[in-house]
Amino acid sequence: MRPSPGVPQDPAPVVARLRAAGCVFAEEEAAELLAAATGPAHLASLLDRRVAGEPLELVLGWTAFCGLRVAVEPGVFVPRQRTALLVERAVALLRDAPRTPLVVDLCCGSGAVGLAVATALGPVELHAADVDPAAVRCARRNLAGVGGRVHQGDLYAALPAGLRGRVDLLAVNAPYVPSAALALMPPEARDHEPRTALDGGPDGTGLQRRVAAEARDWLAPGGSLIVETSVRQAPHTAAAVEGAGLRAVVVRDDERDATVVVGNRVSGPSLCAVTHPVTNRNGSVTR
């Protein structure tokens, strides 16, 4: 995209300033800033914000996720590319659904997961929820075009009671960073994203356990819970999912450093008692 009239055509000064500020992808970022600027003063403002350490996505007001442009705004968690694994597994589970699936994006942040799932599948009944008013406002912007309804509140308390026992897919990217590890996160996340979107409690699985504990009550028979987690925390996440009466499988994508736990509401014994099979992205299973 060419810069707007009046915006400098030469990216070199922008690249140089970004590189001096430590931006690894200075050339790519310069191109985005030049394309977004409406004039020299606007470009200067955008560049000042980026050089000061504000994430590029928040400076631009959007991020690319699963081939979509997702609106983001200050105070809202920026979707990570690893979360595409969660979306892909969700779409695979619902692709052959015999009816319009009911999808809930819990801890929705910007609503990126719900948006990507709904866009990939076509018609869905989509609900999303978050405790943060800024996230709810942003998610409503993103989900209006796919008919998504966004609710504010703490986990399941935000959802309409009529959804209980009817949810075909419960997609959850709850915060899973251990509290003590927040100080080790990159400043872009630590200083510009809300702590409520990052802090998973002492071991990082506090919210995941709360989600798992009530998931079965909200899922329809045959419905699925998908929770993003880390490779280190996956056994604990899977144990919580199984402890709530769901069958748990760990899915891992090393290339994207992405891990999700899939829990299915089915009858019969749990899939495994102590260890959890890991389904790799290529379909192979590691036990």
Disulfide bonds with the S-S distance in Angstrom:
none
